[in-house]
Amino acid sequence: MEISQGLHLAKNERKALFKMLSKLRKLNLIVEVAPGKYRLKAKKTEPEERKSDRKEAQVSRGGQAGKAISGRLVLHQDGYGFVIPEEPIPNIEGDIFIPRHAVEDAMHGDRVAVEVRRTGFSAQGQRIEGRIVRVLNRAHPSVVGLFRYGPHGNVVLPYDTRIHHQVEIPPGQELTAALRKKLGFAAAEEATTRGRRLPRLPELDGAVVNAELVRYPRGGLSPVGRVIEILGNPGDLGVDTEIVIRKHHLPHEFSPEALHDAEESARPVSDADRAGREDFRSLPIVTIDGETARDFDDAVYVEKRADGGWRLQVHIADVANYVRTLTTLDTEARLRGTSVYFLDRAVPMLPEELSNGICSLNPREDRLVMSALMEFDSAGRMTGSRMVSGVIRSVERMTYTNVNKVIEGDKEMTARYAALAPHFANMKELALLLNARRNEKGSIDFDLPEPVIEFDEEQKMTNITRSERNIAHRLIEEFMLAANRAVAGYLLRRGIAALHRVHEKPDAKKVLEFEELARAFGYSLGVENLHQREIAVRHGRVPAPAKRGKPDSQGHGRERGMKVSLPGAGELSITPQHYQRLLKKLVGKPEERIVSYLMLRSLKQARYAPDSLGHFALGFDEYTHFTSPIRRYPDLVVHRALKWALANPGGSPPPDPHPAKGTPAALYSQRVLEELASETSDAERRAATAERELRDWKTSQFMEQHLGDEYEGLIISVQKYGCFVELMEVFVEGLLPIAAIEDAAGTRCIFREHEHAIVADTGPDQRRGRGATPKSKQRSWKLGDRVRVRAERIDPMRHRVEFALIGN
């Protein structure tokens, strides 16, 4: 078929023709363009083997279309999502965009296989889009939500807004074991309720429940589940914590076998336990923790030598002695990976008989420990270290507040702890020396505050303040850093593989993004050759940008050539000192909080790894986690490796070690260490997300009591949908939506990404040049501005306060 057409077409005719040709291409037709002609013909089919060859060739040239890639699905509440690839994709940066229609039956968090449908260019660079072809592993064995009776069936509405399916509950499956017993049903099988008319139960109607999924979404059908727990009613005390625990699938109940083993292990220290250990019980060793701490896994002692040097002892609970390899307790601890600390309770990695009992270094009780004994010269440089197993008897359970008061000379506390006061003075002096040596290496200390929610005696929230670190926090931090580094160095010198805490150098792209933001405040990291260079992308095109004052005009008009910005140097020459120098410039400045936060975002996330890759932020070549085995599984792994090293002082590790069952000392193969590194890094992120979500939830509950109150705030982030504002009077962050800004300004507002600002529209007359407003006088709301806001509403889905702008 051939269509002849004159070259002179009206604009609307050309649009219609190209639209038709686009549809024909999708119908397996291809287009050949000749002068004045459009020729259409059926597309030839290729033999399967040629298709395969062509796809392989395409992939080998860097193309990704049609390639299946596995990764983790992250859904947005609006329905679209992104797949985070498990392995880097050649020539592609970022995640795979999944349109809403291509999500299929996958749920948020699932491990999926995604087929790349197309690649293209956007204003940010190359973009990859795909479709989910199958679910490899499900992330949600259960869903927590609100139970609703309905005319067409009962459902559970998930609390997680990224789970887009409501869970259907068949008749009878809403009954827990307790409810079945209450209604007189003897068995839990569905047959006992089939065909019976079940009453509406007040315990269920509108209650928060946990529903086990018995069928996942399939072919457009909703998932099906059964109620396994009734957590209470929304708003009940503690229900929010229970929701967060189940939403993030935090293991929170120990098996009967684990509890029995913990009880059997938690026996007082005997003479047999003390045999072969160094005895430190005569020394004034103390623990220093927060006021609310219940498990004490580290204790310290400092002694000043006659030659001006120092001895530092860091004693860590010997958890490996009680949690033996491949036992039920070990399996439960590995499953959790870490303890999770909420405002009103903790979800511990170990049962309380261990975590708060025999493994906790309680005062005036014998406890087994693994000890790092370190020697420093008068300048705070480590001159030697020794690792031993020991036994201690802590003389006092100290708090950061009381130690700080003693160091600052408080009369009451100094008199109360008169025997320990000189030791605390020594601790301060050594800690300051260690901190100075760390600063020489460029160690970065952001010291960003955390929100602290204060409660009254009735557990009602009274205030949200900023956390503060005093000298007692800092001295314990320095001693733990020194011990972790000493143990990492010892294991490396012995050639013993273990888990390391690593923090890699930041990506050039992230550093460039920070430099652009910092430039608005007049700051820079000062990295050499960090200028951008633009290169044209051959055959790459991008949509026309929006016209001034007309954001909806994006993409209307002639396409432009694609350009990509790259860092000036292929290998970014950046060191911790660049960050450290900028932090010193920021001290005491109004913008210190914002720029420090932006710097933190430019860094990579620390993680666990089987190889010693260094710690960029600390400025260490080697580092591990050794000091918290009660609450972190990686520390327990390191303790087992250290025990093996001490039990085999002259031995070399076997080539492919496998731990025997029931031993306190163990080595792991590289493959197992890689698995443990991935698992524990994931567990750490999961715990941090859960803790942050509950804190945000509590914050929104607190602000709900203060709707209508006015506050001074600081704009700490600017997005296209509004500004995030941090309040001065209370340590709360919320959103000032762009609609609220427009209401206050009385005109339309525009987001200017390159200026990190929202600017009031100048109006059509001014845009044409008549009475134009000078740029310096334009109304704008930008990063770092002070604003006065009113707490307007609480977003019930995001648990976030939204503000209204007072004045303009």
Secondary structure by P-SEA (a helix, b strand, c coil): cbbbbcccccaaaaaaaaaaaaaaaaacbbbbbcccbbbbbcbbbbcaaaaaaaaaaaaaacccccbbbbbbbbbccccccccccccccccccbbbbbccccccccccccbbbbbbcccccccccbbbbbbbccccccccccccccccccccbbbbbbccccccbbbbbcccccccaaaaaaacccccccccccccccccccccccbbbbbbbcccccccbbbbbbbccccccccccaaaaaaaaaaacccccccaaaaaaaaaaccccccccccccccccccccccccccccccccccbbbbbcccccbbbbbbccccccccccccaaaaaaaaacbbbbcccccccccccccccccccccccbbbbbbbbbbbbccccccccbbbbbbbbbbcccccaaaaaaaaaccaaaaaacccaaaaaaaaaaaaaaaaaaaaaacccccbbbbbbbbbcccccccbbbbbbbcaaaaaaaaaaaaaaaaaaaaaaaacbbbbbbccccccaaaaaaaaaaaaaacccccccccbbbbbbcccccccccccccccccccccbbbbbbbbbcccccccccaaaaaaaaaaaccccaaaaaaaaaaaaccbbbbbcccccccccccccccccccccccaaaaaaaaaaaaaaaccccccccbbbbccccccccccaaaaaaaaaaaaaaaaaaaaaaaaaaaaaaaaaacccccbbbbbbbccccccbbbbbbcccbbbbbbcaaaaaaaacbbbbbbcccccccccccccccccccccccccccccccbbbbbbccccccccccbbbbbbccc
